[in-house]
């Protein structure tokens, strides 16, 4: 048999003015996981788009099972057996699981759809993959993990022998990730090759056989996963050594600034109590779906709450809308920056000034020079990389987009800053910068609440950690506990798993 | 060399649709002697002014991600309301204008209420509004046109007055969108309703105001038309919404919201006006005119999308 499932030789792709991918070569054997790492903008997506046929390389060749691939579309690639599971899935929520699985290859009988057979077949497949749903369940009811699973099932059914997974675990809980890993193992046994893109290096080290590192479009190295450490990988990705991934500094912690008392929302969270001091970073840990984001959304006025008190500087607040929260100097960088954070089709400037326009009102009109001045100031201080502040936010990388969201809230001079998954989907370099910004804000006396699923991040950045499980606070740990090593990731996880 | 090329692309991206208009003008100028006259240019502007005023309102609405199908009917509503007052007393010009605008603004408010607060899709809400407003115009006028004999009122439609009204509205609208908080909030609401709301923008109030504005502008357009024709008729304005939508879209307003300019819509309405006028001058039969118009609208928008896409 052919030696490699996929071989890319010296691939180049140039966009006006810049190389997106420059001289990348690697090989993948059947039954192997090949991980691709690099900061955002390193060229991973462009590389994948060349493999799936969406882009044509300017130079270089791609061989699939020893056969040279050229001039093909995404559909051709899918027929050839190259499938991609996208980072942002686009399911058809109103279709049933069975309809989804058989989409494009429906079973027919005499010119009509044979739903009976398809449902039976789908039921068999679902059992095989350990999914407890019936074939007639609407896809819209499934969790992200299950939809991902469905995509994988579809790919395998189309006899894909190369499956590309782009950040598959970024929206999965730990438990769901484990299920995914098991499926990956099964795929490998079937001699499928997997290209695995992820920012989670621990995951990659345990999963991958080979790791290819890209930086700024350039091919750095392909290394076997067994012969490399996490630090070495990070170093290769950023091209420098990061002494400390978490630049936490102790700053003077002041009085209690913000208090939540017995906050409840029926069926979502119950009797939540906590306080944050000026200059303190309060980490909120817990599993996906534990109610962390829901609590924050209620505090910020996106969702309603049934009872309880929100107290800022001793004054009880009535928060009925986000405007109330903003007027009271509460700001929130939400979990989903594309849904709640940014207006992608508008400029950096407009996005940053949106909640702050009242500051630039001169009579009837917006004082644009003043507006531009402050926007530029934040662009500089946060290091937003862009050609100009008039560029659409949608064209920026994830890290820069997140900085725009931060800038818009910093401009509002918040007293309380809620950060929900502030570094999700962001590369190592940008993460580090965001951590540094957090430290600086704490130094200025802002009370910071950081919700994060990334345990090392919570432990590395927080002064105090609150664990939430099933809508209730189930644990509280101090920085001393963590620094001294009395509390480990394991302890946090076990309180997150605590049944209430 | 390289810089020049980039500038060319930037130019095409920014002015793609303007290039289409200029090409149309060049063609018309070279083939039709009548088109070259100043009179004809003024004529085109006068012809587009009613549609142009509606198209501006439509631009606001589309920019929020919605659509307003009521505007054609509101032209009739405006005409009959003003007409009834003027027939009773030809000197009540101001009252007639204000009443017509208020009634149309009220219809806009109903649209806005259902879209923003009842979450009815704009297409459905304004489709219903369209037939209700048309019915209202017929009921109000008992199906008969009002023939107007008010000297002062007819001044509104005389000479270049409609053009001036149209251009002033365009200028004010441009300032609202580019210089005022309200404009920013419209862009933000249309671009991402949830994110705008999470930034403290009162999105429902913005939507309501935008639909009221659409109604008010349709009311003004109705007055200009009534004055030009010296009559308030319940049957006028049918299908006017299509040209208004076409103008906004040709001008680069995004149907999904968040993107668009008054300048673009101005070019869009001029393209439509030039087409109507040019095809008449060239003696193209009105049956063919419709086909050609549709094709040119498609072609213009394709050109625009393509010139934007190429720079990606």
Contacts between the chains, C-beta under 8 A, distances in Angstrom:
chain1	res1	chain2	res2	distance
A	16	B	6	7.4
A	16	B	311	7.8
A	300	B	198	7.5
A	302	B	197	7.9
A	302	B	198	6.0
A	321	B	200	7.9
A	321	B	202	7.9
A	322	B	197	6.2
A	322	B	198	5.2
A	322	B	199	7.2
A	322	B	200	5.3
A	323	B	200	4.3
A	323	B	201	8.0
A	323	B	202	6.6
A	325	B	200	8.0
A	326	B	199	7.5
A	326	B	200	4.2
A	327	B	200	7.6
A	332	B	198	7.5
A	334	B	198	6.5
A	339	B	192	7.6
A	339	B	194	5.6
A	339	B	195	7.0
A	340	B	194	5.4
A	340	B	195	5.4
A	340	B	198	4.5
A	341	B	195	5.9
A	341	B	198	7.4
A	342	B	192	6.9
A	342	B	195	5.8
A	343	B	187	7.4
A	343	B	188	5.3
A	343	B	191	3.6
A	343	B	192	4.5
A	343	B	195	5.4
A	343	B	196	6.7
A	343	B	258	6.4
A	344	B	191	7.0
A	344	B	192	6.9
A	345	B	191	4.9
A	345	B	254	7.1
A	345	B	258	4.3
A	345	B	259	5.3
A	346	B	187	5.7
A	346	B	188	6.8
A	346	B	191	5.2
A	346	B	258	6.4
A	350	B	184	6.2
A	350	B	187	6.7
A	350	B	188	7.2
A	353	B	184	7.6
A	354	B	184	6.8
A	354	B	188	5.5
A	354	B	196	7.2
A	354	B	199	4.6
A	354	B	201	7.0
A	355	B	199	4.2
A	355	B	200	5.0
A	355	B	201	8.0
A	357	B	181	4.8
A	357	B	184	6.0
A	357	B	185	7.9
A	358	B	181	7.6
A	361	B	181	6.5
A	364	B	180	6.2
A	365	B	175	7.8
A	365	B	179	4.6
A	365	B	180	5.9
A	366	B	179	5.9
A	366	B	180	6.4
A	366	B	181	6.0
A	366	B	184	6.8
A	368	B	179	7.5
A	408	B	199	7.2
